[in-house]
Amino acid sequence: MKSEENGKQRESFSRALEGKRIPVLTLDNKWYRLLTQEAKSKVSGLEEQLNELLKQQGKLNNEVKSIKKLKKKLMEEIVILVDEAGQDEDSENAQKIQQNKKLVEECNERLEEYQDELLDLPRQIDRVNYQLMLATMDCCYDTMQENRKEIDRIAQWVSEVRVELKKRLIRKQEMEQQNNAIYSYMHDVFGTEVIEIFDMQYESGEEHPKMP
């Protein structure tokens, strides 16, 4: 039942996210700050898969640039060699032209192969990036829900402590008032001079004076 609900949620997510641009997560430093160590371990497989695809895309793009550069150089050489060779098909230049043409064909084949891969890679990257986004959302919301539970527990504790603190403050004030009242009555009953003697005794920690 739960898996069915999750499936419906994912389907609704997919519809809601249609047409929305999702940045490549592993290229954003802030994405790494979203996850706890525990969460990172949960998404590490998708993270590695996405980074591998990105690395492959970068490598292919570099290969394509290199091949295009080589192809351009070969074509330029062919033009020069054709001018130099003239009508002599057996000349060294003519052989070099044929070699270059063969190399150009190989370049074209490799370019076609790489271009096909490069056309498919963005779709693969988007698919894995989307899966990583969903996994990241799960981890983030799980963390926030756990935090909310702890926040509620702390809030309850703070509330209870406040009540207890208020009670203790009231009790403290009551005892202070009681002490002040007792001390005032002692002055009235025994007089200031006697009280001062007892004050010195109690403040010094000595026993009270014995009766003569």
Accessible surface in RSA format (square Angstrom, percent):
REM  Atomic radii and reference values for relative SASA: ProtOr
REM  Chains: A
REM  Algorithm: Lee & Richards
REM  Probe-radius: 1.40
REM  Slices: 20
REM RES _ NUM      All-atoms   Total-Side   Main-Chain    Non-polar    All polar
REM                ABS   REL    ABS   REL    ABS   REL    ABS   REL    ABS   REL
RES MET A   1   172.74  89.5 131.16  86.8  41.58  99.0 113.76  96.7  58.98  78.1
RES LYS A   2   157.31  76.7 152.00  93.3   5.31  12.6  96.60  86.9  60.71  64.7
RES SER A   3    89.23  75.4  75.04 100.1  14.19  32.7  51.16 108.9  38.08  53.3
RES GLU A   4    99.06  56.9  88.31  66.8  10.75  25.6  39.73  76.9  59.32  48.4
RES GLU A   5    88.85  51.0  87.07  65.9   1.78   4.2  28.51  55.2  60.34  49.3
RES ASN A   6    69.58  48.0  68.96  66.6   0.62   1.5  21.53  51.8  48.05  46.4
RES GLY A   7    39.27  48.4   0.00   N/A  39.27  48.4  33.59  92.2   5.68  12.7
RES LYS A   8   132.12  64.5 125.40  76.9   6.71  16.0  78.81  70.9  53.31  56.8
RES GLN A   9   100.31  56.1  98.02  71.6   2.30   5.5  25.16  53.6  75.15  57.0
RES ARG A  10    92.91  39.0  92.70  47.3   0.21   0.5  29.86  40.8  63.05  38.2
RES GLU A  11   100.81  57.9  94.90  71.8   5.91  14.1  33.93  65.6  66.88  54.6
RES SER A  12    46.25  39.1  42.26  56.4   4.00   9.2  32.07  68.3  14.19  19.9
RES PHE A  13    94.82  47.4  94.48  58.5   0.34   0.9  94.82  57.5   0.00   0.0
RES SER A  14    47.65  40.3  43.32  57.8   4.33  10.0  29.10  62.0  18.55  26.0
RES ARG A  15   142.83  60.0 129.57  66.0  13.26  31.6  62.52  85.5  80.30  48.7
RES ALA A  16    67.54  62.1  47.07  72.6  20.46  46.6  59.46  83.7   8.08  21.4
RES LEU A  17    52.63  29.3  46.58  33.3   6.05  15.2  47.00  33.0   5.63  15.2
RES GLU A  18   126.59  72.7 105.99  80.2  20.60  49.1  43.94  85.0  82.65  67.5
RES GLY A  19    89.51 110.4   0.00   N/A  89.51 110.4  44.69 122.6  44.82 100.4
RES LYS A  20   129.07  63.0 112.42  69.0  16.65  39.6  81.03  72.9  48.04  51.2
RES ARG A  21   208.21  87.4 175.35  89.4  32.86  78.2  83.28 113.8 124.93  75.7
RES ILE A  22    47.36  27.0  29.06  21.7  18.30  44.1  29.70  21.4  17.66  47.9
RES PRO A  23    63.12  46.0  61.62  56.2   1.50   5.5  63.12  52.1   0.00   0.0
RES VAL A  24    38.95  25.6  32.50  29.4   6.45  15.5  32.50  28.2   6.45  17.5
RES LEU A  25    21.16  11.8  21.13  15.1   0.03   0.1  21.16  14.9   0.00   0.0
RES THR A  26    10.94   7.8   0.00   0.0  10.94  26.1   0.00   0.0  10.94  16.5
RES LEU A  27   130.03  72.4  95.24  68.1  34.79  87.5 100.51  70.6  29.53  79.5
RES ASP A  28    58.47  41.0  53.93  53.7   4.54  10.7  15.21  35.8  43.26  43.1
RES ASN A  29   122.82  84.7 117.59 113.6   5.23  12.6  28.69  69.0  94.13  91.0
RES LYS A  30   146.70  71.6 144.34  88.6   2.35   5.6  86.58  77.9  60.12  64.0
RES TRP A  31     7.10   2.8   4.54   2.2   2.56   6.0   6.51   3.5   0.58   0.9
RES TYR A  32    70.26  32.8  68.25  38.8   2.01   5.2  55.81  41.9  14.45  17.8
RES ARG A  33   198.06  83.2 162.91  83.0  35.14  83.7  61.71  84.3 136.34  82.6
RES LEU A  34   105.64  58.8  83.07  59.4  22.57  56.7  86.28  60.6  19.36  52.1
RES LEU A  35    13.55   7.5   0.69   0.5  12.86  32.3   2.59   1.8  10.96  29.5
RES THR A  36    64.65  46.0  56.66  57.4   7.99  19.1  59.09  79.4   5.56   8.4
RES GLN A  37   141.22  79.0 131.26  95.9   9.96  23.7  64.81 137.9  76.41  58.0
RES GLU A  38   120.76  69.3 111.34  84.2   9.42  22.4  45.81  88.6  74.95  61.2
RES ALA A  39     6.11   5.6   4.69   7.2   1.42   3.2   5.73   8.1   0.38   1.0
RES LYS A  40    64.02  31.2  62.90  38.6   1.12   2.7  28.87  26.0  35.15  37.4
RES SER A  41    77.08  65.1  54.15  72.3  22.93  52.8  48.45 103.2  28.64  40.1
RES LYS A  42   133.60  65.2  96.02  58.9  37.59  89.5  65.57  59.0  68.03  72.5
RES VAL A  43     1.21   0.8   0.96   0.9   0.25   0.6   1.21   1.0   0.00   0.0
RES SER A  44    42.04  35.5  42.04  56.1   0.00   0.0  20.93  44.6  21.11  29.6
RES GLY A  45    48.34  59.6   0.00   N/A  48.34  59.6  39.11 107.3   9.23  20.7
RES LEU A  46    42.39  23.6  40.32  28.8   2.08   5.2  40.36  28.3   2.04   5.5
RES GLU A  47    35.99  20.7  35.99  27.2   0.00   0.0   2.91   5.6  33.09  27.0
RES GLU A  48   119.04  68.3 112.46  85.1   6.59  15.7  43.67  84.5  75.38  61.5
RES GLN A  49    77.76  43.5  70.41  51.5   7.35  17.5  30.92  65.8  46.85  35.5
RES LEU A  50     0.00   0.0   0.00   0.0   0.00   0.0   0.00   0.0   0.00   0.0
RES ASN A  51    54.80  37.8  51.27  49.5   3.53   8.5  22.90  55.1  31.90  30.8
RES GLU A  52    97.17  55.8  96.15  72.7   1.01   2.4  43.04  83.3  54.12  44.2
RES LEU A  53    17.52   9.8  17.52  12.5   0.00   0.0  17.52  12.3   0.00   0.0
RES LEU A  54    30.59  17.0  22.69  16.2   7.89  19.8  22.90  16.1   7.68  20.7
RES LYS A  55   139.99  68.3 127.80  78.4  12.19  29.0  89.61  80.7  50.38  53.7
RES GLN A  56    70.56  39.5  66.61  48.7   3.95   9.4  22.73  48.4  47.84  36.3
RES GLN A  57    43.37  24.2  43.37  31.7   0.00   0.0   2.21   4.7  41.16  31.2
RES GLY A  58    31.52  38.9   0.00   N/A  31.52  38.9  30.49  83.7   1.03   2.3
RES LYS A  59   136.35  66.5 130.14  79.9   6.20  14.8  77.02  69.3  59.33  63.2
RES LEU A  60    13.44   7.5  13.44   9.6   0.00   0.0  13.44   9.4   0.00   0.0
RES ASN A  61    61.89  42.7  60.37  58.3   1.52   3.7  14.38  34.6  47.51  45.9
RES ASN A  62    91.54  63.1  89.42  86.4   2.13   5.1  24.27  58.4  67.27  65.0
RES GLU A  63    55.10  31.6  53.68  40.6   1.42   3.4   8.02  15.5  47.08  38.4
RES VAL A  64    10.23   6.7  10.23   9.3   0.00   0.0  10.23   8.9   0.00   0.0
RES LYS A  65   142.99  69.8 135.81  83.3   7.18  17.1  85.87  77.3  57.12  60.8
RES SER A  66    67.61  57.1  58.22  77.7   9.39  21.6  32.30  68.8  35.31  49.5
RES ILE A  67     5.34   3.0   4.55   3.4   0.79   1.9   5.34   3.8   0.00   0.0
RES LYS A  68   108.13  52.7 102.66  63.0   5.47  13.0  58.81  52.9  49.31  52.5
RES LYS A  69   161.11  78.6 153.36  94.1   7.74  18.4 101.35  91.2  59.76  63.7
RES LEU A  70    78.86  43.9  74.98  53.6   3.88   9.8  78.46  55.1   0.40   1.1
RES LYS A  71    61.18  29.8  61.18  37.5   0.00   0.0  24.19  21.8  36.99  39.4
RES LYS A  72   136.60  66.6 131.21  80.5   5.40  12.8  78.75  70.9  57.85  61.6
RES LYS A  73   120.94  59.0 119.15  73.1   1.79   4.3  63.08  56.8  57.86  61.6
RES LEU A  74    10.08   5.6  10.08   7.2   0.00   0.0  10.08   7.1   0.00   0.0
RES MET A  75    88.14  45.6  87.75  58.1   0.39   0.9  85.10  72.4   3.04   4.0
RES GLU A  76    90.32  51.9  86.32  65.3   3.99   9.5  39.48  76.4  50.84  41.5
RES GLU A  77    52.84  30.3  51.78  39.2   1.06   2.5  26.68  51.6  26.16  21.4
RES ILE A  78    18.73  10.7  18.73  14.0   0.00   0.0  18.73  13.5   0.00   0.0
RES VAL A  79    92.83  61.1  89.83  81.3   3.00   7.2  92.59  80.5   0.24   0.6
RES ILE A  80    99.76  56.8  97.94  73.0   1.82   4.4  99.70  71.8   0.06   0.2
RES LEU A  81    23.19  12.9  23.19  16.6   0.00   0.0  23.19  16.3   0.00   0.0
RES VAL A  82    72.74  47.9  69.22  62.7   3.52   8.5  69.94  60.8   2.80   7.6
RES ASP A  83   112.32  78.7  82.18  81.8  30.13  71.3  32.52  76.5  79.79  79.6
RES GLU A  84   112.22  64.4  77.28  58.5  34.94  83.2  37.79  73.1  74.43  60.8
RES ALA A  85    13.97  12.8   3.74   5.8  10.23  23.3   6.20   8.7   7.77  20.6
RES GLY A  86    51.75  63.8   0.00   N/A  51.75  63.8  30.33  83.2  21.42  48.0
RES GLN A  87   176.79  98.9 152.89 111.7  23.90  56.9  68.01 144.8 108.78  82.5
RES ASP A  88    77.53  54.3  67.66  67.3   9.87  23.3  29.62  69.7  47.90  47.8
RES GLU A  89   152.51  87.6 132.23 100.0  20.27  48.3  48.11  93.1 104.40  85.2
RES ASP A  90   125.81  88.1 107.68 107.2  18.13  42.9  31.55  74.2  94.27  94.0
RES SER A  91    26.78  22.6  18.50  24.7   8.28  19.1  26.78  57.0   0.00   0.0
RES GLU A  92   146.51  84.1 136.18 103.0  10.33  24.6  51.14  98.9  95.37  77.9
RES ASN A  93    39.96  27.6  39.18  37.9   0.79   1.9   1.99   4.8  37.97  36.7
RES ALA A  94    13.15  12.1  12.20  18.8   0.95   2.1  12.95  18.2   0.19   0.5
RES GLN A  95   107.39  60.1 103.23  75.4   4.16   9.9  31.46  67.0  75.93  57.6
RES LYS A  96    88.29  43.1  86.83  53.3   1.46   3.5  42.13  37.9  46.16  49.2
RES ILE A  97    13.34   7.6  13.34   9.9   0.00   0.0  13.34   9.6   0.00   0.0
RES GLN A  98   110.71  61.9 105.73  77.3   4.98  11.9  44.51  94.7  66.20  50.2
RES GLN A  99   104.68  58.5  99.75  72.9   4.93  11.7  35.99  76.6  68.68  52.1
RES ASN A 100     0.21   0.1   0.21   0.2   0.00   0.0   0.00   0.0   0.21   0.2
RES LYS A 101    95.32  46.5  93.61  57.4   1.72   4.1  48.85  44.0  46.47  49.5
RES LYS A 102   133.87  65.3 131.02  80.4   2.85   6.8  75.97  68.4  57.90  61.7
RES LEU A 103    76.29  42.5  75.62  54.1   0.68   1.7  75.62  53.1   0.68   1.8
RES VAL A 104    13.84   9.1  13.84  12.5   0.00   0.0  13.84  12.0   0.00   0.0
RES GLU A 105   107.36  61.6 105.73  80.0   1.63   3.9  33.23  64.3  74.13  60.5
RES GLU A 106    74.00  42.5  73.44  55.6   0.57   1.3  28.06  54.3  45.94  37.5
RES CYS A 107     4.43   3.4   4.23   4.7   0.20   0.5   0.09   0.2   4.34   4.7
RES ASN A 108    59.70  41.2  55.00  53.2   4.70  11.3  25.25  60.8  34.46  33.3
RES GLU A 109   116.77  67.0 109.80  83.1   6.98  16.6  42.49  82.2  74.29  60.7
RES ARG A 110   102.78  43.2 102.34  52.2   0.44   1.0  35.70  48.8  67.08  40.7
RES LEU A 111    18.21  10.1  18.21  13.0   0.00   0.0  18.21  12.8   0.00   0.0
RES GLU A 112   117.56  67.5 111.63  84.5   5.92  14.1  38.18  73.8  79.38  64.8
RES GLU A 113    99.65  57.2  92.80  70.2   6.86  16.3  34.50  66.7  65.15  53.2
RES TYR A 114    35.90  16.8  35.90  20.4   0.00   0.0  11.50   8.6  24.40  30.1
RES GLN A 115    67.57  37.8  67.55  49.4   0.02   0.0  28.97  61.7  38.60  29.3
RES ASP A 116    84.95  59.5  77.57  77.2   7.39  17.5  27.38  64.4  57.58  57.4
RES GLU A 117    60.14  34.5  54.74  41.4   5.40  12.8  33.89  65.5  26.25  21.4
RES LEU A 118    25.26  14.1  19.51  14.0   5.75  14.5  19.74  13.9   5.53  14.9
RES LEU A 119   120.57  67.1 114.07  81.6   6.50  16.3 115.73  81.3   4.84  13.0
RES ASP A 120    55.77  39.1  55.77  55.5   0.00   0.0  17.99  42.3  37.78  37.7
RES LEU A 121     2.48   1.4   2.48   1.8   0.00   0.0   2.48   1.7   0.00   0.0
RES PRO A 122    55.57  40.5  53.16  48.5   2.41   8.7  55.56  45.9   0.01   0.1
RES ARG A 123   153.24  64.3 145.85  74.3   7.39  17.6  74.26 101.5  78.99  47.9
RES GLN A 124    56.58  31.6  55.52  40.6   1.06   2.5  15.19  32.3  41.39  31.4
RES ILE A 125     7.92   4.5   7.92   5.9   0.00   0.0   7.92   5.7   0.00   0.0
RES ASP A 126    92.52  64.8  87.40  87.0   5.12  12.1  27.56  64.9  64.96  64.8
RES ARG A 127   119.16  50.0 111.07  56.6   8.09  19.3  66.35  90.7  52.81  32.0
RES VAL A 128     0.00   0.0   0.00   0.0   0.00   0.0   0.00   0.0   0.00   0.0
RES ASN A 129     4.90   3.4   4.90   4.7   0.00   0.0   0.36   0.9   4.54   4.4
RES TYR A 130    56.17  26.2  55.66  31.7   0.51   1.3  55.81  41.9   0.36   0.4
RES GLN A 131    70.39  39.4  66.46  48.6   3.94   9.4  24.10  51.3  46.30  35.1
RES LEU A 132     0.00   0.0   0.00   0.0   0.00   0.0   0.00   0.0   0.00   0.0
RES MET A 133    15.33   7.9  15.19  10.1   0.14   0.3  10.52   8.9   4.81   6.4
RES LEU A 134    19.70  11.0  18.81  13.5   0.89   2.2  19.11  13.4   0.59   1.6
RES ALA A 135    23.36  21.5  18.57  28.7   4.79  10.9  22.62  31.9   0.74   2.0
RES THR A 136     6.68   4.7   6.68   6.8   0.00   0.0   6.68   9.0   0.00   0.0
RES MET A 137    94.21  48.8  93.94  62.2   0.27   0.7  83.34  70.9  10.88  14.4
RES ASP A 138    64.32  45.1  60.14  59.9   4.18   9.9  23.77  56.0  40.54  40.4
RES CYS A 139    10.74   8.1   6.96   7.8   3.77   8.9   3.91   9.9   6.82   7.4
RES CYS A 140    20.00  15.1  16.30  18.2   3.69   8.7  14.59  37.0   5.41   5.8
RES TYR A 141   115.76  54.0 115.76  65.9   0.00   0.0  68.29  51.3  47.47  58.5
RES ASP A 142    75.26  52.7  73.19  72.9   2.07   4.9  23.44  55.2  51.82  51.7
RES THR A 143    46.05  32.8  41.22  41.8   4.84  11.5  34.50  46.3  11.55  17.5
RES MET A 144    75.82  39.3  74.93  49.6   0.88   2.1  39.90  33.9  35.91  47.6
RES GLN A 145    92.79  51.9  91.32  66.7   1.48   3.5  18.13  38.6  74.67  56.6
RES GLU A 146    98.97  56.8  96.34  72.9   2.63   6.3  42.73  82.7  56.24  45.9
RES ASN A 147    76.00  52.4  74.57  72.1   1.44   3.5  13.73  33.0  62.28  60.2
RES ARG A 148   127.82  53.7 127.06  64.8   0.75   1.8  56.09  76.7  71.72  43.5
RES LYS A 149   112.35  54.8 108.63  66.7   3.72   8.9  66.65  60.0  45.69  48.7
RES GLU A 150    76.75  44.1  76.75  58.1   0.00   0.0  35.77  69.2  40.98  33.5
RES ILE A 151   104.82  59.6 103.05  76.8   1.77   4.3 104.08  74.9   0.74   2.0
RES ASP A 152    95.38  66.8  89.08  88.7   6.31  14.9  28.01  65.9  67.37  67.2
RES ARG A 153   139.83  58.7 130.31  66.4   9.52  22.7  72.61  99.2  67.22  40.7
RES ILE A 154    89.04  50.7  87.36  65.1   1.68   4.0  89.04  64.1   0.00   0.0
RES ALA A 155    56.73  52.2  45.34  70.0  11.39  25.9  51.79  72.9   4.94  13.1
RES GLN A 156   103.06  57.6  99.85  73.0   3.21   7.6  38.28  81.5  64.78  49.1
RES TRP A 157   153.88  61.8 152.15  73.6   1.73   4.1 128.91  68.7  24.97  40.5
RES VAL A 158    46.27  30.4  45.97  41.6   0.31   0.7  46.26  40.2   0.01   0.0
RES SER A 159    54.59  46.1  52.18  69.6   2.41   5.6  20.04  42.7  34.56  48.4
RES GLU A 160    96.46  55.4  89.09  67.4   7.37  17.5  39.18  75.8  57.28  46.8
RES VAL A 161    57.89  38.1  56.03  50.7   1.86   4.5  57.87  50.3   0.01   0.0
RES ARG A 162   162.73  68.3 158.14  80.6   4.59  10.9  49.93  68.2 112.80  68.4
RES VAL A 163    79.93  52.6  77.26  69.9   2.66   6.4  79.71  69.3   0.22   0.6
RES GLU A 164    75.09  43.1  74.79  56.6   0.30   0.7  34.15  66.1  40.94  33.4
RES LEU A 165    94.09  52.4  92.17  65.9   1.92   4.8  93.79  65.9   0.31   0.8
RES LYS A 166   137.07  66.9 135.47  83.1   1.60   3.8  79.34  71.4  57.73  61.5
RES LYS A 167   125.29  61.1 118.93  73.0   6.36  15.1  71.29  64.2  54.00  57.5
RES ARG A 168   157.17  66.0 151.39  77.2   5.77  13.7  50.00  68.3 107.16  64.9
RES LEU A 169    84.75  47.2  84.39  60.4   0.36   0.9  84.70  59.5   0.05   0.1
RES ILE A 170    82.77  47.1  82.68  61.6   0.09   0.2  82.68  59.5   0.09   0.2
RES ARG A 171   131.79  55.3 131.03  66.8   0.76   1.8  45.72  62.5  86.08  52.2
RES LYS A 172   103.98  50.7 103.33  63.4   0.65   1.6  73.27  65.9  30.71  32.7
RES GLN A 173    97.33  54.4  96.60  70.6   0.72   1.7  20.46  43.6  76.86  58.3
RES GLU A 174    86.62  49.7  80.91  61.2   5.71  13.6  32.65  63.2  53.97  44.1
RES MET A 175    83.60  43.3  83.04  55.0   0.56   1.3  54.67  46.5  28.92  38.3
RES GLU A 176    80.12  46.0  77.20  58.4   2.91   6.9  38.71  74.9  41.41  33.8
RES GLN A 177   120.14  67.2 114.14  83.4   6.00  14.3  40.97  87.2  79.17  60.0
RES GLN A 178   104.08  58.2  97.58  71.3   6.50  15.5  28.11  59.8  75.97  57.6
RES ASN A 179    96.94  66.8  92.64  89.5   4.30  10.4  19.29  46.4  77.65  75.1
RES ASN A 180   103.53  71.4  96.41  93.2   7.12  17.1  27.10  65.2  76.43  73.9
RES ALA A 181    42.73  39.3  34.65  53.5   8.08  18.4  42.34  59.6   0.39   1.0
RES ILE A 182    85.74  48.8  84.27  62.8   1.46   3.5  85.60  61.6   0.13   0.4
RES TYR A 183    93.14  43.5  92.88  52.8   0.26   0.7  79.69  59.9  13.45  16.6
RES SER A 184    57.76  48.8  51.11  68.2   6.64  15.3  27.95  59.5  29.81  41.8
RES TYR A 185   143.32  66.9 143.24  81.5   0.08   0.2  96.14  72.2  47.19  58.2
RES MET A 186    63.43  32.8  62.26  41.2   1.17   2.8  50.69  43.1  12.74  16.9
RES HIS A 187    50.91  27.8  44.23  30.7   6.68  17.1  35.79  36.9  15.12  17.6
RES ASP A 188   112.28  78.7  77.03  76.7  35.25  83.4  30.74  72.4  81.54  81.3
RES VAL A 189   110.47  72.7  78.07  70.7  32.40  78.1  83.81  72.8  26.66  72.3
RES PHE A 190   115.98  58.0  98.54  61.0  17.44  45.4 104.11  63.1  11.87  34.0
RES GLY A 191    29.22  36.0   0.00   N/A  29.22  36.0  28.58  78.4   0.64   1.4
RES THR A 192    72.11  51.3  66.33  67.2   5.78  13.8  39.08  52.5  33.03  49.9
RES GLU A 193   139.87  80.3 136.56 103.3   3.31   7.9  51.29  99.2  88.58  72.3
RES VAL A 194    62.56  41.2  62.48  56.6   0.07   0.2  62.48  54.3   0.07   0.2
RES ILE A 195     2.55   1.5   2.55   1.9   0.00   0.0   2.55   1.8   0.00   0.0
RES GLU A 196    92.46  53.1  91.56  69.3   0.90   2.1  28.58  55.3  63.89  52.2
RES ILE A 197    82.97  47.2  82.78  61.7   0.20   0.5  82.78  59.6   0.20   0.5
RES PHE A 198    68.34  34.2  68.22  42.3   0.12   0.3  68.34  41.4   0.00   0.0
RES ASP A 199    35.87  25.1  33.62  33.5   2.25   5.3  11.12  26.2  24.75  24.7
RES MET A 200   123.33  63.9 118.23  78.2   5.11  12.2  79.81  67.9  43.53  57.7
RES GLN A 201    38.97  21.8  38.46  28.1   0.51   1.2   0.87   1.9  38.10  28.9
RES TYR A 202   152.10  71.0 132.33  75.3  19.77  51.4 101.10  76.0  51.00  62.9
RES GLU A 203   149.65  85.9 111.24  84.2  38.42  91.5  50.83  98.3  98.83  80.7
RES SER A 204    72.57  61.3  32.36  43.2  40.20  92.6  43.67  93.0  28.89  40.5
RES GLY A 205    66.72  82.3   0.00   N/A  66.72  82.3  34.23  93.9  32.49  72.8
RES GLU A 206   107.86  61.9  93.06  70.4  14.80  35.2  37.31  72.2  70.55  57.6
RES GLU A 207   140.80  80.8 122.80  92.9  18.01  42.9  59.63 115.3  81.17  66.3
RES HIS A 208   103.73  56.7  96.78  67.3   6.96  17.8  62.02  63.9  41.72  48.5
RES PRO A 209    64.58  47.1  42.52  38.8  22.07  80.2  53.55  44.2  11.04  68.6
RES LYS A 210   174.22  85.0 146.92  90.1  27.30  65.0  93.67  84.3  80.54  85.8
RES MET A 211   177.88  92.1 150.75  99.8  27.13  64.6 112.02  95.2  65.86  87.2
RES PRO A 212   173.55 126.5 103.15  94.0  70.40 255.9 144.32 119.2  29.23 181.7
END  Absolute sums over single chains surface
CHAIN  1 A    17168.5      15418.8       1749.7       9361.0       7807.5
END  Absolute sums over all chains
TOTAL         17168.5      15418.8       1749.7       9361.0       7807.5
